[in-house]
Amino acid sequence: MIKLVSWNVNGLRACVNKGFIEYVKQVDADIFCVQETKLQEGQICLDGMDEYYQYWNYAEKKGYSGTAVFTKQKPLSVYSGLEEDGEPEGRILTLEYEGFYLVNVYTPNARRDLSRLDLRLEWEDRFRSYIQQLDARKPVIICGDLNVAHQEIDLKNPKSNRENSGFTPQERGKMTELLNTGLIDTFRHFYPEQEGAYTWWSYMPKIRERNVGWRIDYFLVSERLAPSLIDAQIDHLILGSDHCPVKLLMDETKL
C-alpha cells in the first residue's frame, strides 16, 4: 500500500510549532505534500524528516504561497510550475514516478471581492491543459488546495455562498471541466453522499467547533487508476492550520 497526504499548512513555520512534525511521524506517509508554505529557501530546518527527499517551489514574494513535497521514494524528475511558465507564486510541483505523475497544487484564490476571478479562470485553463499533457504520457495524481467547493454538499452553507469566492458558478464550472478530462474526485468516489466532510474552516470564533466548513482540498486521479484506490480520508481532528490534512491510500501493485 502507498499512502499519500496533502495539507495546506497556511504557513509551515507556524504549523511546525503546532505539531506538524509530530503529525508527519504519526501518519507515516510515503508522499507528503504541503501548500502555502509561506517561506523562502533557508528559512526552515525540518528536524526529524531525514527519511524524506524534500522538494520546494518558493514564491518570489516573501511570506506568500509556496508548495513542497516530501517523499520517501526519489522521483525520476521534478518540475516547478507549469512546464512553459515558472509560475512565480510557487503554486505547482510535479514529481514523475515510474507509474504516475504527482502534481501538488495550490490554486489561486479569486479573492473576496472577486478581483482575481479572471486570473483564476485563465489559470484553470492552463492548468487543465497541463494535466492533459501529463495524462497523455502516464496517469496523474493531483493533490492540494484547489480553492473550490465543487458541489453544494461540499460546504455547509451553499445558498448564502453562491456568488462568493470558491463557490462561484465560474469556479465550480472549471472544476467540472477538469474532472471531465478523465479524473476522479477520490473522496466522492468512496463517499458520494457524505455530508459535513470539510477540509477548511474560517478562523472566526466557533466556526470549526460547529463544523461550518468547506471541502476545498482534494486528491484527484486519472480514471484508469481507479482499480488501485483503497480509501480517501479527511483528518478533520488535526489542528495546526485552518485546513486539515487529506489522505489517499492506494494499492501500489496496481499502479
C-alpha positions as CSV (number, residue, x, y, z in Angstrom):
1,M,0.0,0.0,0.0
2,I,1.1,3.5,-0.7
3,K,-0.1,6.4,1.5
4,L,-0.3,10.0,0.2
5,V,-1.1,13.0,2.4
6,S,-1.8,16.6,1.4
7,W,-2.1,19.6,3.8
8,N,-2.5,23.3,3.3
9,V,-0.4,24.3,6.4
10,N,-1.1,28.1,6.0
11,G,2.5,28.9,7.0
12,L,4.8,26.0,7.6
13,R,6.9,27.7,10.2
14,A,3.8,28.4,12.3
15,C,2.5,24.8,11.7
16,V,5.8,23.3,12.9
17,N,5.1,25.0,16.2
18,K,1.7,23.4,16.3
19,G,2.6,19.8,15.8
20,F,3.5,19.4,12.1
21,I,6.5,17.1,12.6
22,E,4.6,15.0,15.1
23,Y,1.8,14.5,12.6
24,V,4.2,13.6,9.8
25,K,5.7,10.9,12.0
26,Q,2.3,9.7,13.2
27,V,0.8,9.4,9.7
28,D,4.0,7.9,8.1
29,A,3.1,8.8,4.6
30,D,5.1,7.7,1.6
31,I,4.5,11.0,-0.1
32,F,3.5,14.2,1.9
33,C,2.5,17.3,0.1
34,V,2.1,20.8,1.6
35,Q,0.7,24.0,0.2
36,E,1.0,27.6,1.4
37,T,4.4,27.1,2.9
38,K,4.9,30.9,3.1
39,L,8.7,30.9,3.3
40,Q,11.9,31.2,1.3
41,E,14.9,28.9,0.9
42,G,16.9,28.6,4.1
43,Q,14.1,29.8,6.4
44,I,13.3,26.5,8.0
45,C,15.0,23.3,9.1
46,L,12.7,20.3,9.4
47,D,14.3,18.1,12.1
48,G,13.1,14.5,12.2
49,M,12.4,14.1,8.5
50,D,15.6,12.6,7.3
51,E,13.9,9.7,5.6
52,Y,12.2,12.1,3.1
53,Y,13.6,13.7,0.0
54,Q,12.5,17.3,0.0
55,Y,11.4,19.4,-3.0
56,W,10.3,23.0,-2.8
57,N,8.7,25.6,-5.0
58,Y,9.1,29.0,-3.3
59,A,7.0,32.1,-4.3
60,E,9.0,35.1,-5.4
61,K,7.0,37.2,-2.9
62,K,8.2,36.6,0.6
63,G,5.8,35.0,3.1
64,Y,3.4,34.0,0.4
65,S,2.0,30.9,-1.2
66,G,4.6,28.1,-2.0
67,T,4.5,24.3,-2.2
68,A,6.6,21.4,-1.1
69,V,6.7,17.6,-1.4
70,F,8.4,15.2,1.0
71,T,8.8,11.7,-0.5
72,K,10.4,8.5,0.7
73,Q,11.0,7.4,-2.9
74,K,13.2,9.5,-5.1
75,P,11.2,10.7,-8.2
76,L,12.5,10.3,-11.7
77,S,12.2,14.0,-12.3
78,V,10.8,17.2,-10.7
79,Y,9.2,20.2,-12.3
80,S,8.4,23.5,-10.7
81,G,5.4,25.4,-12.0
82,L,3.8,24.7,-15.4
83,E,6.2,23.5,-18.0
84,E,6.0,26.6,-20.1
85,D,5.8,29.0,-17.1
86,G,7.8,29.3,-14.0
87,E,4.7,30.2,-12.0
88,P,6.2,32.9,-9.8
89,E,3.8,32.3,-6.9
90,G,5.2,28.8,-6.4
91,R,1.9,27.1,-6.8
92,I,2.8,23.8,-8.6
93,L,5.3,21.0,-8.0
94,T,5.2,17.9,-10.3
95,L,7.1,14.7,-9.4
96,E,7.4,12.0,-12.0
97,Y,7.5,8.4,-10.8
98,E,7.6,5.1,-12.8
99,G,3.8,4.6,-12.8
100,F,2.4,8.1,-12.5
101,Y,2.9,11.9,-12.2
102,L,2.2,13.5,-8.8
103,V,1.0,17.1,-9.1
104,N,0.9,19.2,-5.9
105,V,-1.0,22.4,-6.4
106,Y,-2.2,25.5,-4.6
107,T,-4.8,27.0,-6.8
108,P,-5.1,30.9,-6.8
109,N,-7.9,32.4,-4.7
110,A,-10.3,34.6,-6.6
111,R,-10.3,36.9,-3.5
112,R,-13.3,38.0,-1.5
113,D,-14.1,40.9,-3.9
114,L,-13.5,38.5,-6.9
115,S,-10.8,40.9,-8.2
116,R,-8.7,37.8,-9.3
117,L,-11.5,35.8,-10.7
118,D,-10.5,36.4,-14.3
119,L,-6.9,35.5,-13.5
120,R,-8.1,32.4,-11.6
121,L,-10.2,31.2,-14.6
122,E,-7.4,31.7,-17.0
123,W,-5.0,29.9,-14.7
124,E,-7.6,27.0,-14.5
125,D,-7.5,26.7,-18.3
126,R,-3.7,26.5,-18.4
127,F,-3.6,24.0,-15.5
128,R,-6.2,21.8,-17.2
129,S,-4.2,21.8,-20.4
130,Y,-1.0,20.9,-18.4
131,I,-2.7,18.0,-16.7
132,Q,-4.0,16.7,-20.1
133,Q,-0.5,16.8,-21.5
134,L,0.8,14.8,-18.5
135,D,-2.1,12.3,-18.6
136,A,-1.3,11.6,-22.2
137,R,2.1,10.2,-21.1
138,K,1.1,8.4,-17.8
139,P,-1.6,8.5,-15.1
140,V,-1.8,11.6,-12.9
141,I,-2.4,12.1,-9.2
142,I,-3.4,15.7,-8.3
143,C,-3.5,16.8,-4.7
144,G,-3.8,20.1,-2.9
145,D,-5.9,23.1,-2.1
146,L,-8.0,23.7,-5.2
147,N,-9.8,26.6,-3.6
148,V,-13.3,25.5,-4.8
149,A,-16.2,23.6,-3.2
150,H,-17.4,21.7,-6.2
151,Q,-20.9,20.8,-5.2
152,E,-23.5,22.0,-2.7
153,I,-22.7,19.0,-0.5
154,D,-19.1,20.3,-0.2
155,L,-19.8,23.3,2.0
156,K,-22.1,24.0,5.0
157,N,-24.0,27.0,3.6
158,P,-24.2,26.7,-0.2
159,K,-27.2,29.1,-0.6
160,S,-25.5,32.1,1.1
161,N,-22.2,31.5,-0.7
162,R,-23.4,31.2,-4.4
163,E,-21.5,34.3,-5.5
164,N,-18.6,34.1,-3.1
165,S,-15.0,33.2,-3.9
166,G,-14.6,29.5,-4.0
167,F,-18.2,28.7,-4.9
168,T,-19.0,30.9,-7.9
169,P,-20.6,29.2,-10.9
170,Q,-17.5,30.0,-12.9
171,E,-15.1,28.3,-10.4
172,R,-17.3,25.3,-10.0
173,G,-17.6,25.0,-13.7
174,K,-13.9,24.9,-14.2
175,M,-13.7,22.1,-11.6
176,T,-16.3,20.2,-13.6
177,E,-14.3,20.8,-16.8
178,L,-11.2,19.4,-15.1
179,L,-12.9,16.3,-13.8
180,N,-14.5,15.8,-17.2
181,T,-11.0,15.3,-18.7
182,G,-11.0,11.9,-17.1
183,L,-10.3,12.4,-13.4
184,I,-11.9,11.0,-10.3
185,D,-12.6,13.1,-7.1
186,T,-11.4,10.3,-4.8
187,F,-13.3,11.3,-1.7
188,R,-16.6,11.4,-3.6
189,H,-15.6,8.1,-5.3
190,F,-15.8,6.4,-1.9
191,Y,-18.3,8.7,-0.1
192,P,-20.7,10.2,-2.7
193,E,-23.3,11.3,-0.3
194,Q,-21.4,12.1,2.9
195,E,-22.3,15.5,4.3
196,G,-20.3,17.5,6.8
197,A,-17.0,16.4,5.3
198,Y,-14.9,19.5,5.2
199,T,-11.2,20.4,5.0
200,W,-11.2,24.2,5.6
201,W,-12.9,26.4,8.3
202,S,-12.7,30.1,8.8
203,Y,-10.8,31.3,11.9
204,M,-13.9,33.1,13.1
205,P,-14.9,32.0,16.6
206,K,-16.7,28.7,17.0
207,I,-16.8,28.1,13.2
208,R,-14.6,24.9,13.3
209,E,-16.3,23.7,16.5
210,R,-19.7,23.9,14.8
211,N,-18.2,22.4,11.6
212,V,-19.2,25.3,9.4
213,G,-16.7,24.4,6.7
214,W,-15.8,23.8,3.1
215,R,-14.2,20.8,1.3
216,I,-11.6,22.5,-0.9
217,D,-8.7,20.1,-0.6
218,Y,-8.6,17.2,-2.9
219,F,-7.0,14.1,-4.3
220,L,-7.9,13.7,-8.0
221,V,-6.6,10.8,-10.0
222,S,-6.8,9.6,-13.6
223,E,-9.8,7.3,-14.1
224,R,-7.5,4.4,-15.1
225,L,-6.1,4.5,-11.6
226,A,-9.5,3.5,-10.1
227,P,-8.5,-0.1,-9.6
228,S,-5.6,1.0,-7.3
229,L,-7.8,3.1,-5.0
230,I,-8.2,1.8,-1.4
231,D,-9.6,4.8,0.5
232,A,-9.7,8.5,0.7
233,Q,-9.8,10.2,4.2
234,I,-10.1,13.6,5.8
235,D,-8.1,14.0,9.1
236,H,-10.5,16.7,10.4
237,L,-9.3,16.4,14.0
238,I,-5.8,17.5,13.1
239,L,-5.2,21.2,14.0
240,G,-2.3,23.4,13.2
241,S,-3.9,25.2,10.3
242,D,-7.3,26.5,9.1
243,H,-7.1,23.4,6.8
244,C,-6.9,19.8,7.8
245,P,-4.9,17.1,6.0
246,V,-6.4,14.8,3.4
247,K,-5.2,11.3,2.7
248,L,-5.3,8.8,-0.2
249,L,-4.5,5.1,0.2
250,M,-3.6,3.1,-3.0
251,D,-2.6,-0.4,-3.9
252,E,1.0,0.0,-5.1
253,T,0.9,-3.3,-7.0
254,K,-1.8,-1.8,-9.3
255,L,0.0,1.5,-10.1
